[in-house]
Amino acid sequence: MDDGGTATRPRECRRATPAANLALATAAFTLTFWAWNLIGPLSRTYTRELDLAPAQTSLLVAFPVLVGSLGRVPAGILTDRLGGRAMLTALCFASIVPTLLVGLSGDSYPLLLVWGFLLGIAGTSFAVGLPFVNAWHAPSRRGFATGVFGAGMGGTALSAFCTPRLVETVGLPATHVAMGVALAAMGTVTWVFGRNPPDWRPSAQSALPRMGEALRRRVTWRMSLLYAIAFGGFVAFSTYLPTLLTTAYHFTQSEAGLRTAGFSLAAVLARPLGGALSDRIGPARVCTASFLGTCVFAVPLSLHPPAELPAGVSFVLIAVALGLGSGSVFALLAAVVEPSRVGTVGGLVGAAGGLGGYVPPLLMGVIYQTTGAYTIGFVLLSVTALGTALYASRAFARTG
């Protein structure tokens, strides 16, 4: 049977639409990102109950980011071979065990590190959903589609806002059990209603040659750098901002969670806008503008200004800039990489983005423990963003 022909294609495949699968992938991405960020919003609780030093808290918060970053490489390769529907389903179910065990390990720092490390599995969902969404849409719509899908990183906002309140209401173990049930439901819905694109074919090439070929592409390394700063910056703020706000500004855990949710929401809303603007004026221009904005808005934060004004405004503007940059990087990837390679290249670029979010929390924890302030960290952010803006404007000058 020719499963690529319209006449012989299964009826459910004919009913599937790009919009429906985009919505499904975005929902799965949102939920798995919530699970990925379950530890960060509770950092003050863990710090108090386990008597952790700032560097220990930073390590605990950053650990899930490590697996969520490195795991995107094999996840992207497997998506090229197995398809987005199977992989999104598998990730939802695979994330249940570490989610439950983190909730049962709140009185043990070593166990939290172990299960938090494995909780990073949930963070690999980006490298699965990206090629899935990309293949469902025409080239002229991929910037917008990948931007909408990327808005699923708002799962971190949901976690920042809801997780502390759920723990206060029903307790830590029950909160994690509820998340495990939600992941199981999402995995079931994805398998039942999700469909691979009609013209999708599994890659027959083995993983190592595909990864080697992607690593030999200059564009892979260039976009890895851009995404490490744009998305890595978002991940770093989303995971570490609750800790920063409770230590530097003495907010309660719930107050810090609310403000972190606002930061994440601003970045989430800006990401599809970054994709849409990239379709109109070119992703390189959007990238450059986003990094310049990050550079400018980080400067006042280095001076430790008052909490709401101008610090709160600066945090929100940085979130918008990073969201625009995250959306534009993958609009650029969709424009320069053929769909059959997006999973592999996107996995590598996504890994770089996640690793970009792994280092800053560790660095900020050490800086605060050493100096008692975050000034040096924000200066480094400003300088790094400026250098990246200059690089992007030159490296992708012909792309627009």
Backbone torsions as a table, in degrees:
resi	resn	phi	psi	omega
1	MET	NA	135.2	176.3
2	ASP	-85.9	96.4	-175.3
3	ASP	-76.3	-0.1	174.3
4	GLY	-90.9	-12.4	-178.5
5	GLY	-81.5	141.9	-178.3
6	THR	-63.1	-37.7	-174.7
7	ALA	-68.7	-31.8	-175.6
8	THR	-106.0	1.5	-179.7
9	ARG	-69.6	140.0	178.5
10	PRO	-55.6	147.1	-175.2
11	ARG	-58.9	-37.9	-178.0
12	GLU	-66.9	-29.0	177.2
13	CYS	-70.0	-35.1	178.8
14	ARG	-68.3	-30.1	-179.9
15	ARG	-77.9	-22.9	-177.3
16	ALA	-66.4	142.6	-179.3
17	THR	-128.6	156.1	175.8
18	PRO	-57.3	-41.7	-177.5
19	ALA	-63.7	-42.7	-178.8
20	ALA	-64.8	-42.5	-179.5
21	ASN	-73.7	-30.6	173.6
22	LEU	-64.1	-44.2	179.3
23	ALA	-63.1	-41.3	-178.8
24	LEU	-66.6	-45.7	-179.7
25	ALA	-63.9	-39.4	179.7
26	THR	-65.4	-39.8	178.4
27	ALA	-64.3	-43.6	179.1
28	ALA	-65.2	-40.3	178.1
29	PHE	-63.2	-42.7	179.7
30	THR	-60.8	-47.0	-176.9
31	LEU	-67.6	-43.1	180.0
32	THR	-67.0	-31.9	176.6
33	PHE	-71.1	-32.1	172.5
34	TRP	-60.4	-48.7	179.6
35	ALA	-61.2	-39.2	-179.2
36	TRP	-60.9	-31.3	-174.5
37	ASN	-106.6	31.1	-178.9
38	LEU	-72.3	-25.9	-174.8
39	ILE	-83.2	-43.6	-174.3
40	GLY	-52.3	-48.5	-178.4
41	PRO	-64.6	-16.1	-178.9
42	LEU	-105.3	17.7	-174.0
43	SER	-59.7	-37.7	-178.7
44	ARG	-66.3	-39.0	178.0
45	THR	-62.4	-47.8	179.9
46	TYR	-63.8	-40.0	-179.9
47	THR	-61.8	-43.5	-178.0
48	ARG	-70.9	-47.1	-173.7
49	GLU	-74.1	-29.5	-178.5
50	LEU	-104.2	1.5	178.5
51	ASP	54.6	57.9	-176.1
52	LEU	-92.1	145.8	170.6
53	ALA	-78.0	160.2	-179.7
54	PRO	-54.2	-39.8	-179.9
55	ALA	-66.8	-36.1	177.3
56	GLN	-66.6	-41.2	177.3
57	THR	-62.5	-42.0	179.4
58	SER	-61.4	-41.7	179.3
59	LEU	-64.3	-42.4	179.4
60	LEU	-61.8	-43.8	-179.5
61	VAL	-67.5	-36.5	-173.8
62	ALA	-83.3	-20.4	-172.7
63	PHE	-57.9	-46.2	178.5
64	PRO	-60.6	-27.8	-179.2
65	VAL	-64.8	-32.2	-176.1
66	LEU	-62.6	-53.4	179.8
67	VAL	-68.3	-38.6	178.2
68	GLY	-61.7	-22.8	178.8
69	SER	-87.4	-58.7	-177.1
70	LEU	-64.7	-32.5	-179.0
71	GLY	-68.5	-14.1	179.4
72	ARG	-68.9	-24.9	179.6
73	VAL	-66.7	-58.8	177.0
74	PRO	-63.8	-31.4	179.5
75	ALA	-64.2	-42.2	178.0
76	GLY	-64.9	-41.1	179.2
77	ILE	-64.7	-44.4	179.5
78	LEU	-64.4	-31.7	177.9
79	THR	-66.2	-38.5	175.3
80	ASP	-61.7	-29.6	-176.9
81	ARG	-92.7	-39.0	-172.0
82	LEU	-105.6	-18.9	-179.4
83	GLY	95.7	152.6	-176.3
84	GLY	-67.1	-35.5	-177.9
85	ARG	-61.5	-49.5	-179.0
86	ALA	-65.5	-40.3	-175.9
87	MET	-72.2	-40.7	176.6
88	LEU	-61.8	-40.8	177.5
89	THR	-61.7	-48.0	-177.7
90	ALA	-62.1	-39.6	-178.9
91	LEU	-67.0	-38.9	177.2
92	CYS	-59.0	-45.9	-178.4
93	PHE	-72.6	-36.7	-179.5
94	ALA	-67.6	-24.3	-178.5
95	SER	-79.3	-12.3	-174.9
96	ILE	-65.7	-46.1	-174.5
97	VAL	-61.7	-53.8	178.6
98	PRO	-63.8	-30.5	176.6
99	THR	-61.1	-45.9	179.4
100	LEU	-67.2	-41.7	-174.9
101	LEU	-73.2	-29.8	172.6
102	VAL	-61.6	-40.8	-179.5
103	GLY	-66.9	-21.7	-179.5
104	LEU	-97.4	1.5	-172.5
105	SER	-117.8	21.5	-174.3
106	GLY	-65.7	-11.9	-179.2
107	ASP	-103.4	10.5	-177.4
108	SER	-136.8	114.2	179.5
109	TYR	-64.1	-45.9	178.5
110	PRO	-59.4	-42.3	179.6
111	LEU	-67.6	-36.4	175.9
112	LEU	-61.6	-39.4	177.3
113	LEU	-64.4	-43.4	-178.4
114	VAL	-64.1	-52.6	-176.1
115	TRP	-75.6	-28.7	173.2
116	GLY	-65.0	-37.1	175.4
117	PHE	-58.2	-47.4	-179.5
118	LEU	-73.5	-22.5	175.8
119	LEU	-62.3	-20.2	176.4
120	GLY	-58.4	-17.8	176.7
121	ILE	-53.0	-40.0	-178.3
122	ALA	-62.7	-29.1	-178.0
123	GLY	-75.8	-6.5	179.0
124	THR	-82.1	-4.2	-173.5
125	SER	-63.1	-24.8	179.8
126	PHE	-61.4	-43.5	-178.3
127	ALA	-69.2	-15.9	176.8
128	VAL	-88.1	-46.9	-176.4
129	GLY	-71.8	-29.6	-177.2
130	LEU	-60.0	-55.6	178.8
131	PRO	-65.4	-30.3	177.7
132	PHE	-61.8	-49.3	179.6
133	VAL	-69.3	-41.5	-178.6
134	ASN	-58.0	-43.5	-177.1
135	ALA	-71.7	-20.0	-180.0
136	TRP	-80.7	-12.2	-171.7
137	HIS	-122.3	149.4	177.1
138	ALA	-67.1	154.3	-177.9
139	PRO	-52.7	-36.7	-177.2
140	SER	-70.6	-13.3	-178.4
141	ARG	-113.6	1.2	-173.3
142	ARG	-70.7	-34.0	177.2
143	GLY	-59.9	-47.7	179.2
144	PHE	-65.8	-44.9	-176.1
145	ALA	-64.2	-45.8	179.6
146	THR	-68.5	-28.5	175.3
147	GLY	-67.2	-43.1	177.3
148	VAL	-63.1	-45.6	178.3
149	PHE	-60.3	-42.9	-179.5
150	GLY	-62.2	-22.0	177.1
151	ALA	-63.2	-13.3	175.2
152	GLY	-62.4	-14.3	174.6
153	MET	-64.2	-7.6	172.7
154	GLY	-63.2	-9.3	172.1
155	GLY	-56.5	-29.7	176.6
156	THR	-68.4	-34.3	176.6
157	ALA	-67.0	-43.4	177.2
158	LEU	-59.6	-41.1	-180.0
159	SER	-65.9	-44.3	-179.0
160	ALA	-61.6	-37.9	-176.9
161	PHE	-82.9	-44.4	-169.7
162	CYS	-91.2	-36.2	-172.8
163	THR	-59.8	-49.2	178.5
164	PRO	-59.5	-37.2	-178.6
165	ARG	-70.7	-38.1	176.8
166	LEU	-64.7	-40.7	179.4
167	VAL	-64.7	-40.4	178.1
168	GLU	-64.6	-31.0	-174.8
169	THR	-86.4	-48.9	-172.5
170	VAL	-116.8	-7.7	-179.6
171	GLY	97.3	162.0	-176.3
172	LEU	-65.1	-51.2	-178.3
173	PRO	-60.1	-43.1	-178.3
174	ALA	-64.9	-35.1	178.0
175	THR	-62.5	-43.4	-179.6
176	HIS	-71.5	-33.6	174.8
177	VAL	-63.8	-42.7	178.5
178	ALA	-61.0	-40.1	177.7
179	MET	-66.2	-38.4	177.2
180	GLY	-61.9	-41.0	177.4
181	VAL	-64.0	-42.2	179.3
182	ALA	-62.7	-40.4	178.1
183	LEU	-64.1	-40.7	178.2
184	ALA	-63.3	-42.2	178.7
185	ALA	-64.5	-41.5	-179.3
186	MET	-65.8	-40.1	177.4
187	GLY	-62.1	-40.1	178.7
188	THR	-65.8	-45.4	179.6
189	VAL	-62.4	-41.1	179.8
190	THR	-62.0	-42.7	-178.6
191	TRP	-69.0	-39.6	-175.9
192	VAL	-74.4	-41.5	-171.7
193	PHE	-106.8	-17.9	-179.3
194	GLY	-75.3	149.8	177.5
195	ARG	-140.2	140.2	170.8
196	ASN	-72.4	153.9	179.0
197	PRO	-56.2	146.2	-176.7
198	PRO	-56.7	-33.9	-177.2
199	ASP	-97.0	10.9	178.9
200	TRP	-72.5	138.5	174.5
201	ARG	-132.1	137.7	179.5
202	PRO	-65.0	141.1	177.7
203	SER	-71.0	134.7	179.9
204	ALA	-92.9	-12.9	-177.6
205	GLN	-76.0	140.3	-179.5
206	SER	-68.9	163.8	-169.5
207	ALA	-65.8	-47.2	-174.0
208	LEU	-62.0	-45.4	176.0
209	PRO	-61.3	-37.1	179.1
210	ARG	-64.9	-43.1	-180.0
211	MET	-68.6	-39.6	177.3
212	GLY	-61.7	-41.6	179.1
213	GLU	-64.6	-40.0	179.1
214	ALA	-66.7	-38.4	-179.9
215	LEU	-68.9	-23.7	178.1
216	ARG	-79.9	-9.5	179.5
217	ARG	-83.2	127.8	178.8
218	ARG	-61.4	-35.4	-176.8
219	VAL	-64.1	-30.6	177.8
220	THR	-61.2	-46.5	-178.5
221	TRP	-70.1	-38.4	-179.7
222	ARG	-63.3	-47.5	-178.2
223	MET	-73.9	-25.7	174.0
224	SER	-61.7	-40.9	177.5
225	LEU	-62.9	-47.2	-178.6
226	LEU	-62.3	-41.7	-176.3
227	TYR	-74.7	-29.3	177.1
228	ALA	-62.3	-32.5	179.0
229	ILE	-84.7	-45.8	-175.0
230	ALA	-70.5	-63.7	-178.5
231	PHE	-74.3	-36.0	177.3
232	GLY	-59.6	-39.1	176.7
233	GLY	-62.9	-41.1	177.8
234	PHE	-62.6	-47.2	-179.1
235	VAL	-61.7	-43.4	-179.1
236	ALA	-60.7	-45.8	179.0
237	PHE	-66.2	-42.2	-176.4
238	SER	-62.9	-36.8	-177.4
239	THR	-86.9	-33.1	-173.1
240	TYR	-102.2	-17.0	-177.0
241	LEU	-58.3	-39.1	176.3
242	PRO	-57.1	-40.2	178.5
243	THR	-67.3	-44.5	-179.3
244	LEU	-60.4	-44.3	-177.0
245	LEU	-69.0	-32.1	179.2
246	THR	-78.5	-29.4	-179.0
247	THR	-87.9	-45.7	-174.9
248	ALA	-84.5	-32.0	-176.2
249	TYR	-117.6	-1.4	172.2
250	HIS	61.7	33.9	172.0
251	PHE	-74.3	155.6	170.5
252	THR	-71.2	167.8	-178.5
253	GLN	-61.4	-41.6	179.5
254	SER	-67.6	-40.3	178.2
255	GLU	-64.4	-41.9	178.2
256	ALA	-65.7	-38.3	178.3
257	GLY	-63.6	-40.6	178.9
258	LEU	-62.5	-43.6	-179.4
259	ARG	-71.2	-34.2	175.4
260	THR	-67.0	-37.5	176.1
261	ALA	-61.6	-40.7	177.3
262	GLY	-63.3	-40.7	176.1
263	PHE	-59.2	-50.8	-177.7
264	SER	-62.8	-40.2	-179.8
265	LEU	-62.2	-41.5	178.5
266	ALA	-60.9	-42.4	178.6
267	ALA	-67.5	-38.6	179.7
268	VAL	-62.8	-45.1	-179.7
269	LEU	-67.9	-30.0	-178.2
270	ALA	-78.1	-24.7	-174.8
271	ARG	-63.7	-51.6	176.9
272	PRO	-62.6	-30.7	175.6
273	LEU	-63.8	-38.7	176.2
274	GLY	-62.2	-39.9	176.7
275	GLY	-66.1	-43.6	-179.6
276	ALA	-65.6	-42.4	177.0
277	LEU	-63.3	-35.6	178.1
278	SER	-63.1	-38.7	176.2
279	ASP	-62.4	-29.1	-174.8
280	ARG	-92.0	-48.8	-172.2
281	ILE	-115.5	-2.2	178.4
282	GLY	103.2	133.4	-176.0
283	PRO	-66.9	-30.9	-179.0
284	ALA	-64.3	-40.7	178.9
285	ARG	-64.5	-40.9	179.6
286	VAL	-65.8	-41.7	177.9
287	CYS	-57.5	-51.0	-177.2
288	THR	-59.5	-45.4	179.9
289	ALA	-62.7	-37.6	-177.8
290	SER	-67.1	-40.9	-179.9
291	PHE	-70.9	-36.8	175.1
292	LEU	-62.2	-41.0	177.5
293	GLY	-62.4	-43.0	178.4
294	THR	-60.4	-42.0	178.5
295	CYS	-58.6	-48.7	-176.1
296	VAL	-66.5	-44.5	-173.7
297	PHE	-75.5	-17.8	178.2
298	ALA	-78.0	-22.3	-176.1
299	VAL	-59.9	-51.9	-179.5
300	PRO	-62.0	-29.6	-179.5
301	LEU	-67.5	-26.8	178.6
302	SER	-66.9	-17.1	-179.0
303	LEU	-93.7	3.9	-178.7
304	HIS	50.9	64.4	-179.2
305	PRO	-75.6	173.1	176.7
306	PRO	-55.1	153.6	-167.1
307	ALA	-59.2	-50.1	-172.8
308	GLU	-87.9	-48.9	178.5
309	LEU	-129.1	121.2	5.9
310	PRO	-97.1	1.2	-174.0
311	ALA	-59.5	-47.9	-178.6
312	GLY	-59.9	-42.8	178.6
313	VAL	-64.1	-41.4	-179.9
314	SER	-63.0	-41.8	178.0
315	PHE	-61.2	-44.3	-179.3
316	VAL	-64.5	-41.5	180.0
317	LEU	-67.2	-36.5	174.3
318	ILE	-63.5	-41.1	178.4
319	ALA	-59.5	-43.9	178.6
320	VAL	-62.2	-44.7	-179.5
321	ALA	-62.3	-44.6	179.7
322	LEU	-67.5	-35.6	176.6
323	GLY	-64.5	-44.2	177.1
324	LEU	-60.2	-43.1	-179.7
325	GLY	-66.0	-41.4	179.6
326	SER	-62.3	-41.3	178.8
327	GLY	-67.5	-36.7	-176.0
328	SER	-75.5	-31.2	-179.4
329	VAL	-62.2	-45.3	-177.9
330	PHE	-80.9	-18.4	167.8
331	ALA	-66.6	-37.4	176.4
332	LEU	-67.1	-42.6	178.2
333	LEU	-61.0	-43.0	179.8
334	ALA	-63.9	-26.2	-178.0
335	ALA	-81.9	-28.0	-171.6
336	VAL	-112.6	-7.0	-179.5
337	VAL	-119.4	132.7	-179.7
338	GLU	-65.7	148.1	-174.0
339	PRO	-53.9	-35.6	-177.9
340	SER	-68.0	-15.5	-179.7
341	ARG	-106.7	-4.9	-174.1
342	VAL	-62.5	-37.6	-179.6
343	GLY	-60.8	-47.9	-178.0
344	THR	-69.1	-51.6	179.5
345	VAL	-63.9	-43.5	179.3
346	GLY	-62.4	-34.5	176.8
347	GLY	-63.5	-42.1	178.5
348	LEU	-66.6	-45.0	179.3
349	VAL	-65.5	-42.0	177.7
350	GLY	-62.4	-37.4	176.9
351	ALA	-62.3	-41.5	178.0
352	ALA	-62.9	-38.7	177.9
353	GLY	-63.7	-43.0	178.9
354	GLY	-66.2	-41.8	178.1
355	LEU	-64.3	-32.2	174.9
356	GLY	-62.4	-25.9	176.4
357	GLY	-89.3	-10.0	-178.4
358	TYR	-81.7	-39.4	-173.1
359	VAL	-74.2	-46.5	-174.8
360	PRO	-56.7	-42.0	177.7
361	PRO	-59.8	-40.0	177.6
362	LEU	-63.3	-44.4	-179.4
363	LEU	-64.4	-43.6	-179.9
364	MET	-64.0	-38.1	177.9
365	GLY	-62.8	-43.4	178.8
366	VAL	-66.5	-42.6	179.7
367	ILE	-61.0	-45.2	-178.8
368	TYR	-67.6	-40.3	-179.9
369	GLN	-65.8	-31.6	-176.9
370	THR	-84.6	-41.6	-171.8
371	THR	-109.7	-17.1	-177.4
372	GLY	79.0	11.5	179.9
373	ALA	-153.1	166.6	-178.9
374	TYR	-106.1	12.7	-173.4
375	THR	-54.4	-50.1	-176.6
376	ILE	-60.8	-38.2	-179.4
377	GLY	-62.2	-43.5	-179.5
378	PHE	-71.6	-32.4	174.8
379	VAL	-63.6	-43.9	177.7
380	LEU	-61.5	-39.8	177.7
381	LEU	-61.5	-45.2	-178.4
382	SER	-62.9	-45.4	-179.3
383	VAL	-65.7	-42.4	179.4
384	THR	-63.3	-43.3	179.8
385	ALA	-64.0	-39.3	178.6
386	LEU	-64.2	-45.8	178.3
387	GLY	-61.4	-39.0	179.4
388	THR	-68.0	-37.5	177.3
389	ALA	-61.9	-44.1	179.3
390	LEU	-64.8	-39.7	179.1
391	TYR	-65.5	-45.7	-178.2
392	ALA	-61.9	-39.4	-178.1
393	SER	-65.8	-27.9	179.3
394	ARG	-90.2	-45.3	-174.7
395	ALA	-66.3	-31.6	-175.9
396	PHE	-119.3	30.9	-177.4
397	ALA	-59.8	-34.5	-177.2
398	ARG	-82.9	-15.0	-178.5
399	THR	-78.9	-32.3	-179.1
400	GLY	90.2	NA	NA
